[in-house]
Amino acid sequence: MSVGSTDVGGVSIALLVPRTVLGAMRSIGGRADALRPENPCNVNLSQDWPPLPGAAYVPRWQKDGRFTLEQNDYGPFSFDGVLPGEYQVHFLCFGAYVQSAFFGGVDLLRNPVVTIPADAPPPSIEINYTFGGGNLQATFKDPVLPFDAVLLVPDFPAANGPELQKVKAKGVFGTLGSQDMFQFANLTPGDYTIYTLPKFEDVEFRNPAFLQALSGGIRVHIEDGEIAELTITGISPSSTVRRVPFR
């Protein structure tokens, strides 16, 4: 037998069999005035970030918040289930935030990595979320912004993890006259640190060693149901914060 011009006679080939990965998302309360969309939190698995087209696994929703994971590409080579291997876990919520997430004995808020075994059924992904969350609006008062990226890092284990935004051309990204504004939404209440960094491409915001090496930054506290309005001035930034209810 040959493949192309190569003789593969006597060669053993082990094929990986996709595994069914089950999960469930459950609400554990929230503010009485919070919007309550159905399945407000999304979860996906990928081996790279951002994932290549068709290379992530996303929920196929069942009843009562239950789901199975499948490819987000429905091309000719798509299949049900998840191939064995190690994957990063990513959450994205609208109108809610994740309180806890487990994959068997793995706390996904502290270690958002799962290993899908080749020879055994994987545990299910169990997620609890709360309706609500807080927002941060950071305004930079400087005619020329001396940075290329804005990084928001929670000071506690959080499903949303560090969030990164890129500075865009003036007049394109949320500019208000000479003020440039960045917004982060659906945040878990708690303490965060916001950093400005010179080059977006150099920010390894999913690398724990990179995050631990950061210094400076500005601390800000996020409250449920409120917008923390942070104003930063100067190259060596000073700040003032005020909190307002959601409008």
Protein Blocks (a to p, Z undefined) as FASTA:
>chain_A
ZZhjbcfehiacddddddddddddddebjafkbccdehkbccdddfbdcddehiaccddd
deehiacdddfbfcfkbcedjdedddddddddehiacfbdcehjacfklmccdcddfkbc
cddddddddeeddddddddddfbacbfbdcdddfbdcfklpaddddddehklopahjacc
dddehiaeddddddddfblklmcfkbmklmmmpggjjdddddehiacddddedjbdcddd
dddddZZ
